[in-house]
Amino acid sequence: MDRNSIKKTLKGLRAGRISVEKAFNLLKDLPYEDLGFAKLDSHRCIRKGFPEVVYCEGKDSTHIKKIAGNLMRKKGPILLTRASPDCYNALKKQYPSLKYNKLARAVFLKRGVRRARKGYALIITAGTSDIPVAEEARLTLDLMGDNVKVLYDVGVAGIHRLLDKRNLLNKARVIIVAAGMEGALASVVSGLVSKPVIAVPTSIGYGASFKGLAALLAMLNCCSPGVAVVNIDNGFGAGYFASLVNK
């Protein structure tokens, strides 16, 4: 339930259009709902402007089903990250309206999304292996109502591919850069534009990249100002932060 829904409920209660019992049923799960094994933050949308997002990896499948069922009864978009195909197939049987982004490994439902009127966030990847992380960011932005454009496979090994798209970079309001290996692309992009850049180190690369640690350290040591860095493979975190910047 969002701010407007709460205000409408309270206004209806005061005016006598809604019974005390109905108002209680609408508001009883605030600020959180205790499922025993989990405490769902039903107040999240009021505080943050977007509902709680569920991280599925490592969770019991029965628990995920119960959480999803709870979310389905509420309003607004649904996003379950790091969900396996098996997890989605199990949820789909019970909740057929749910969708799945295979690359992002995310279960979602685009419901009640208010689209931004202008401007867009741009997501860039160094290589095609970085696309799954970028897709997690893209889906997050999309569900948060942002306009999104992507520019994939323009890493520093062929920098002309990036320079050829300067117009796309210059018109974006915020840019996400996902890169593995040495993670140099974020610094290059930031040096070309005047808007915020959110760098996402990915776990792509050979042995000495240490599963994204090399890219993480390179991005943290970026000499170009205006770069913020999220955790390794954290496409969701990058997308969420980009939406806040974009708005």
SEZARO-958893 format. One line per 8 residues: number of its first residue (from 1); their letters; for each residue x, y, z of N, C-alpha, C. Coordinates in steps of 0.05 Angstrom, whole numbers, padded with zeros to 5 digits. Each point is the difference from the previous one (the first is absolute). Layout:
% residues N
NUM	A	X:Y:Z:X:Y:Z:X:Y:Z  ...
***
This chain:
% residues 247
1	MDRNSIKK	00017:-00024:00000:-00017:00024:00000:00018:00025:00000  -00006:00018:-00019:00016:00025:-00001:-00012:00022:00016  00013:00024:-00001:-00010:00023:00016:-00028:00007:-00008  -00006:00002:-00026:-00026:00008:-00009:-00022:-00019:00009  00007:-00026:-00001:-00020:-00020:00009:-00007:00003:00030  00021:00005:00016:-00004:00004:00029:-00017:00025:00005  00007:00022:-00014:-00016:00025:00003:-00029:-00004:-00008  -00004:-00015:-00022:-00027:-00005:-00009:-00016:-00017:00020
9	TLKGLRAG	00014:-00020:00012:-00013:-00017:00019:-00009:00016:00025  00019:00016:00010:-00006:00016:00024:-00021:00021:-00005  00001:00012:-00024:-00021:00019:-00007:-00027:-00013:-00002  -00001:-00023:-00012:-00025:-00015:-00002:-00011:-00008:00027  00018:-00007:00018:-00008:-00008:00027:-00012:00024:00015  00013:00023:-00002:-00011:00024:00013:-00026:00009:-00011  -00004:-00004:-00027:-00025:00008:-00013:-00022:-00020:00003  00007:-00023:00011:-00021:-00021:00004:-00005:-00017:-00024
17	RISVEKAF	00017:00003:-00021:-00003:-00016:-00025:00012:-00028:00003  00019:-00003:00019:00013:-00025:00005:-00004:-00008:00029  -00008:-00025:00005:-00004:-00009:00027:00026:-00003:00015  -00002:00000:00026:00024:-00004:00017:00013:-00027:-00006  -00016:-00020:-00005:00010:-00027:-00005:00016:00000:-00027  -00011:00013:-00020:00013:00000:-00026:00027:00016:00002  -00001:00023:00014:00024:00016:00003:00021:-00016:00015  -00008:-00015:00020:00019:-00017:00015:00013:-00021:-00017
25	NLLKDLPY	-00016:-00013:-00017:00010:-00020:-00018:00020:00012:-00020  -00005:00024:-00009:00018:00013:-00019:00026:00009:00012  -00001:00007:00026:00024:00011:00013:00014:-00018:00020  -00011:-00024:00004:00010:-00018:00022:00029:-00009:-00005  00009:-00002:-00025:00027:-00010:-00005:00022:00021:00001  -00008:00024:00007:00021:00021:00004:00009:00001:00028  00026:00004:00006:00021:00005:-00020:00014:-00025:-00011  -00005:-00024:00011:00011:-00024:-00011:-00019:-00023:00006
33	EDLGFAKL	00004:-00022:-00015:-00017:-00024:00004:00018:-00023:00008  -00006:-00012:00023:00017:-00021:00011:-00010:-00027:-00011  00017:-00013:-00017:-00007:-00027:-00010:00012:-00022:00016  00013:00007:00022:00014:-00020:00016:00029:-00002:-00008  00005:-00009:-00024:00027:-00003:-00010:00011:00026:-00013  -00019:00018:-00005:00008:00025:-00013:-00019:00023:00010  00010:00024:-00001:-00016:00023:00008:00000:00019:-00024  -00022:-00001:-00016:-00001:00016:-00024:-00006:00029:00006
41	DSHRCIRK	00017:00017:-00012:-00001:00028:00005:-00021:00013:-00018  -00025:00000:00009:-00022:00011:-00016:00000:00031:00002  00017:00011:00016:00003:00029:00003:00021:00011:-00020  00014:-00018:-00014:00022:00008:-00017:-00008:00020:-00022  -00022:-00005:-00012:-00009:00017:-00023:-00006:00028:00010  -00010:00002:00025:-00007:00027:00011:00026:00015:00005  00020:-00014:00011:00025:00013:00008:00018:00006:-00025  00001:-00020:-00018:00020:00000:-00021:-00012:00006:-00028
49	GFPEVVYC	-00026:-00004:-00003:-00012:00004:-00025:00000:-00024:-00018  00009:-00023:00010:00001:-00025:-00015:-00003:-00023:00020  -00016:-00021:-00007:-00004:-00022:00019:00026:-00016:00006  -00001:-00016:00021:00022:-00017:00007:00007:-00019:-00023  00025:-00003:-00006:00010:-00019:-00020:00012:-00024:00014  -00007:-00024:-00011:00008:-00025:00013:00024:-00013:-00014  00021:-00006:00015:00023:-00014:-00010:-00004:-00030:00004  -00001:-00016:-00021:-00009:-00027:00002:00022:-00020:00005
57	EGKDSTHI	00024:00006:-00009:00022:-00020:00002:00005:-00008:00029  00000:-00026:00005:00005:-00010:00027:-00026:-00003:00017  -00022:00010:-00010:-00025:-00002:00015:-00014:-00027:-00007  -00015:-00010:00020:-00016:-00024:-00003:-00023:00006:-00020  -00005:-00019:-00018:-00020:00004:-00021:-00028:00004:00012  -00006:-00013:00022:-00026:00004:00013:-00003:00028:00011  00022:00010:00011:00000:00027:00010:-00004:00021:-00022  00013:-00005:-00023:-00003:00018:-00023:-00029:00001:-00009
65	KKIAGNLM	-00013:-00024:-00001:-00027:-00001:-00009:-00019:00016:00019  00005:-00002:00026:-00017:00014:00019:00005:00030:-00002  00025:00008:-00004:00006:00029:-00003:-00013:00010:-00026  00003:-00015:-00021:-00012:00009:-00026:-00030:00002:00002  -00013:-00019:00014:-00029:00001:00004:-00008:00025:00015  00015:00007:00020:-00006:00024:00015:00003:00025:-00018  00020:00001:-00016:00004:00023:-00018:-00021:00002:-00021  -00010:-00023:-00009:-00021:00000:-00021:-00026:00012:00010
73	RKKGPILL	-00004:-00001:00026:-00025:00011:00011:00001:00030:00004  00024:00011:-00004:00003:00029:00004:00000:00014:-00028  00002:00026:00001:00002:00016:-00025:00029:00005:-00007  00004:00009:-00024:00027:00009:-00008:00016:-00022:-00013  00023:00007:-00011:00017:-00020:-00014:00013:-00020:00019  00008:-00023:-00011:00013:-00021:00015:00027:-00006:-00013  00020:-00003:00016:00027:-00007:-00010:00013:-00020:00019  00006:-00024:-00011:00014:-00021:00015:00027:-00004:-00015
81	TRASPDCY	00022:00007:00012:00026:-00002:-00013:00014:-00027:00005  00019:-00007:-00017:00016:-00024:00002:-00017:-00025:00003  -00021:-00001:-00016:-00018:-00023:00000:00007:-00019:-00022  00003:-00026:00006:00007:-00020:-00020:-00024:-00006:-00018  00004:-00012:-00023:-00023:-00008:-00017:-00018:-00019:00015  00011:-00018:00016:-00017:-00019:00015:-00018:00015:00020  00012:00021:00012:-00016:00016:00019:-00023:00014:-00014  00006:00011:-00024:-00021:00013:-00015:-00022:-00019:-00009
89	NALKKQYP	00008:-00024:-00009:-00019:-00020:-00010:-00019:-00008:00023  00011:-00002:00024:-00017:-00007:00023:-00020:00022:00007  00010:00025:-00002:-00017:00023:00005:-00021:00004:-00021  00007:-00005:-00025:-00017:00004:-00023:-00025:-00018:00002  00003:-00023:00010:-00023:-00019:00003:-00021:00012:00018  00008:00014:00021:-00018:00011:00019:-00009:00029:-00007  00019:00014:-00012:-00005:00028:-00007:00007:00005:-00029  -00018:-00007:-00019:00006:00000:-00029:00006:00028:-00011
97	SLKYNKLA	-00007:00021:00014:00005:00027:-00011:00029:00009:00004  00015:-00014:00016:00028:00007:00004:00017:-00005:-00025  00019:00017:-00005:00018:-00002:-00024:00028:-00006:00010  00017:-00008:-00020:00028:-00008:00007:00019:00012:-00021  00020:00014:00010:00022:00009:-00017:00023:-00019:00004  00005:-00017:-00020:00020:-00022:00003:00028:00011:00004  00007:00021:-00015:00027:00011:00002:00005:00012:00028  -00020:00015:00009:00002:00013:00026:-00005:-00019:00024
105	RAVFLKRG	-00011:-00023:-00007:-00007:-00020:00021:-00020:00013:00020  -00020:00013:-00011:-00019:00015:00017:-00029:-00007:-00007  -00015:-00004:00021:-00029:-00003:-00003:-00013:00027:00005  -00019:00008:-00016:-00011:00027:00003:-00029:00001:-00009  -00013:00021:00009:-00027:00007:-00009:-00002:00030:-00003  -00003:00010:-00024:-00002:00028:-00006:-00029:00009:00005  -00004:00011:00023:-00027:00007:00009:00000:00027:00014  -00017:00018:-00010:-00001:00027:00012:00024:00016:-00003
113	VRRARKGY	00015:-00004:-00022:00025:00015:-00004:-00007:00027:-00014  00009:00022:00012:-00004:00026:-00012:00025:00008:-00016  -00003:00002:-00026:00023:00005:-00018:00008:00030:00001  00026:00004:00001:00011:00028:00000:-00007:00012:-00027  -00005:00026:00000:-00008:00014:-00024:00023:00006:-00019  00023:00005:00012:00023:00007:-00017:00026:-00009:00012  00021:00001:-00016:00027:-00008:00010:00003:-00031:00001  00025:-00009:00000:00005:-00028:00002:00026:-00006:00014
121	ALIITAGT	00001:-00024:00011:00025:-00011:00011:00012:-00018:-00021  00026:00001:-00002:00015:-00016:-00020:00016:-00021:00014  -00002:-00025:-00010:00016:-00022:00011:00020:-00009:-00020  00026:-00001:00007:00021:-00007:-00018:00015:-00025:00011  00007:-00018:-00017:00016:-00023:00008:00026:00000:-00016  00021:-00010:00012:00026:-00003:-00014:-00002:-00023:-00020  -00012:-00022:00008:-00003:-00024:-00017:-00027:-00013:00002  -00005:-00020:-00016:-00026:-00014:00001:-00002:-00017:00025
129	SDIPVAEE	00022:-00008:00012:-00001:-00016:00024:-00010:00017:00024  00000:00026:-00003:-00009:00018:00022:-00030:00005:-00002  -00013:-00010:-00022:-00028:00007:-00005:-00019:-00010:00022  00004:-00024:00012:-00019:-00008:00021:-00001:00020:00024  00022:00011:00008:00001:00020:00021:-00014:00025:-00010  00005:00008:-00024:-00013:00024:-00012:-00030:-00004:-00002  -00009:-00024:-00007:-00028:-00005:-00002:-00015:00001:00027  00014:-00008:00021:-00011:00003:00027:-00005:00030:00006
137	ARLTLDLM	00020:00017:-00008:-00003:00029:00004:-00022:00011:-00017  -00001:-00009:-00026:-00021:00010:-00018:-00028:-00006:00010  -00004:-00025:00009:-00026:-00008:00009:-00008:00016:00025  00019:00004:00018:-00005:00016:00024:-00009:00028:-00008  00014:00013:-00017:-00007:00026:-00009:-00028:00001:-00014  -00005:-00020:-00016:-00025:-00002:-00014:-00024:-00002:00019  00003:-00017:00021:-00021:-00003:00019:-00003:00025:00018  00021:00016:00002:-00002:00024:00016:-00010:00024:-00016
145	GDNVKVLY	-00007:-00006:-00025:-00013:00020:-00017:00019:00017:-00017  00026:-00007:-00001:00019:00016:-00016:00001:-00009:-00029  00005:00019:-00017:00006:-00007:-00028:00029:-00009:-00001  00005:-00022:-00015:00027:-00011:00000:00009:-00006:-00029  00026:00006:-00005:00012:-00008:-00025:00026:-00015:00007  00008:-00018:-00019:00023:-00017:00006:00021:00003:-00023  00024:-00004:00007:00023:00001:-00019:00019:-00023:00009  -00003:-00023:-00013:00015:-00023:00009:00024:-00006:-00018
153	DVGVAGIH	00021:-00011:00012:00024:-00009:-00013:00016:00023:-00013  00007:00019:00016:00016:00023:-00010:00025:00004:00018  00013:-00022:00008:00023:00002:00018:00024:00014:-00012  00020:00004:00018:00023:00016:-00008:00018:-00014:-00020  -00003:-00026:-00005:00016:-00014:-00020:-00007:00010:-00028  -00024:00013:-00003:-00008:00011:-00025:-00015:00026:00006  00015:00020:00010:-00011:00024:00010:-00016:00016:-00020  00005:-00004:-00026:-00014:00014:-00021:-00030:-00007:00000
161	RLLDKRNL	-00007:-00023:00010:-00028:-00008:00002:-00015:00018:00020  00014:00009:00021:-00012:00018:00020:-00001:00028:-00011  00022:00009:-00011:00002:00028:-00010:-00020:00005:-00023  -00008:-00021:-00014:-00020:00002:-00021:-00027:00007:00010  -00005:-00003:00027:-00026:00004:00012:00000:00023:00020  00017:00020:-00005:00002:00022:00018:-00027:00015:00004  -00015:00001:-00021:-00026:00014:00002:-00019:-00013:00020  00001:-00027:00001:-00016:-00015:00019:00009:00005:00028
169	LNKARVII	00026:00001:00004:00012:00005:00026:-00008:00028:00010  00002:00019:-00017:-00004:00028:00008:-00029:00007:00007  -00019:-00015:-00011:-00028:00006:00005:-00010:-00015:00025  00014:-00020:00010:-00009:-00015:00023:00002:00017:00025  -00017:-00005:00020:00000:00015:00025:00017:-00013:00021  00004:-00026:-00003:00017:-00015:00018:00009:-00025:-00015  00025:-00009:00005:00011:-00022:-00015:00010:-00022:00019  -00007:-00025:-00007:00010:-00024:00015:00020:-00013:-00019
177	VAAGMEGA	00024:-00007:00011:00020:-00014:-00015:00006:-00026:00014  -00005:-00022:-00014:00006:-00027:00011:00024:-00011:-00015  00021:-00007:00015:00025:-00010:-00013:00015:-00018:00019  00011:-00021:-00012:00017:-00019:00015:00029:00005:-00008  00016:-00022:-00001:00029:00002:-00006:00013:00021:00017  00011:00022:-00012:00014:00021:00016:-00019:00023:00006  -00025:00000:-00010:-00020:00020:00008:00006:00028:-00009  00015:00003:-00022:00009:00027:-00009:-00023:00017:-00012
185	LASVVSGL	-00021:-00013:-00010:-00020:00014:-00016:-00013:00023:00016  -00005:-00005:00026:-00014:00021:00016:00015:00026:00001  00026:-00002:00003:00017:00024:00000:00000:00014:-00027  00000:-00015:-00021:00000:00011:-00027:-00026:00015:-00005  -00023:-00013:00007:-00026:00012:-00005:-00003:00026:00017  00008:-00001:00025:-00002:00023:00017:00016:00024:-00011  00023:-00006:-00012:00016:00021:-00012:-00012:00013:-00024  -00021:-00012:-00011:-00012:00010:-00025:-00026:00016:00005
193	VSKPVIAV	-00012:-00003:00024:-00026:00011:00005:-00001:00018:00025  -00022:00015:00003:-00003:00018:00023:-00022:-00009:00019  -00008:-00025:-00002:-00021:-00010:00017:00011:-00022:00018  -00016:-00008:00021:00010:-00021:00018:00003:-00027:-00014  00021:-00014:00008:00005:-00027:-00010:00000:-00019:00023  -00015:-00022:-00003:-00001:-00020:00021:00015:-00025:-00011  00021:-00007:00013:00017:-00022:-00010:-00007:-00026:00014  -00003:-00021:-00016:-00007:-00027:00010:00023:-00019:-00008
201	PTSIGYGA	00017:-00008:00019:00020:-00020:-00007:-00013:-00027:-00003  00006:-00015:-00021:-00011:-00026:-00003:00021:-00022:00005  -00009:-00024:00005:00018:-00022:00006:00011:-00013:-00024  -00001:00013:-00023:00010:-00010:-00026:00030:00005:-00003  00015:-00021:-00008:00028:00004:-00005:00016:-00024:00007  00026:00000:-00009:00018:-00022:00006:00009:00001:00029  00017:-00019:00007:00008:-00005:00028:00007:00025:00017  00017:00017:-00010:00010:00023:00016:-00021:00022:00002
209	SFKGLAAL	-00023:-00004:-00012:-00021:00020:00005:-00014:-00006:00026  00006:-00024:00012:-00010:-00008:00026:-00030:00004:00003  -00015:-00010:-00020:-00029:00000:00000:-00012:00027:00005  00012:00021:-00012:-00011:00027:00002:00015:00018:00019  00017:-00011:00016:00014:00017:00020:00019:00020:-00014  00013:-00008:-00022:00018:00018:-00015:-00016:00023:-00011  -00023:-00006:-00012:-00017:00022:-00011:-00011:00018:00022  -00007:-00012:00023:-00010:00016:00023:00021:00020:00009
217	LAMLNCCS	00024:-00010:00004:00022:00018:00009:00006:00022:-00020  00000:-00008:-00026:00006:00020:-00021:-00022:00022:00000  -00025:-00008:00003:-00022:00019:00000:00001:00018:00025  00007:-00011:00022:00003:00016:00025:00023:00020:-00002  00020:-00007:-00016:00023:00017:-00004:-00002:00017:-00025  -00024:00002:-00011:-00004:00015:-00025:00009:00029:00004  00016:00010:-00019:00010:00028:00002:-00020:00020:-00011  -00020:-00008:-00016:-00019:00018:-00011:-00022:00005:00021
225	PGVAVVNI	-00006:00025:00007:-00020:00006:00021:-00028:-00006:-00010  -00018:-00004:00019:-00028:-00005:-00007:-00008:-00029:-00002  00017:-00018:00011:-00006:-00029:-00002:-00007:-00011:00028  -00022:-00014:00002:-00008:-00014:00024:00002:-00030:-00007  00008:-00016:00019:00005:-00029:-00005:-00018:-00017:00018  -00013:-00020:-00012:-00016:-00019:00016:00015:-00026:00002  -00011:-00019:00013:00014:-00026:00005:00002:-00017:-00026  00016:-00020:00002:00005:-00018:-00023:-00026:-00013:-00009
233	DNGFGAGY	-00006:00002:-00026:-00024:-00012:-00012:-00027:00011:00010  00001:00023:00014:-00024:00011:00012:-00015:00018:-00020  -00012:-00013:-00020:-00016:00015:-00020:-00024:00013:00013  -00013:-00014:00018:-00023:00011:00014:00007:00026:00015  00021:-00001:00015:00008:00024:00015:00007:00024:-00018  00013:-00006:-00023:00006:00021:-00019:-00025:00012:-00012  -00019:-00018:-00007:-00025:00010:-00012:-00017:00016:00019  -00001:-00009:00025:-00015:00014:00020:00012:00028:00005
241	FASLVNK	00026:00001:00003:00013:00026:00005:-00003:00019:-00024  00003:-00012:-00024:-00004:00016:-00024:-00028:00013:-00002  -00019:-00015:00009:-00028:00010:00000:-00003:00024:00019  00012:-00002:00023:00000:00022:00019:00013:00025:-00011  00022:-00004:-00014:00015:00022:-00012:-00017:00012:-00023  -00012:-00017:-00016:-00016:00008:-00023:-00024:00016:00008  -00011:-00006:00023:-00025:00014:00009:00007:00026:00015
***
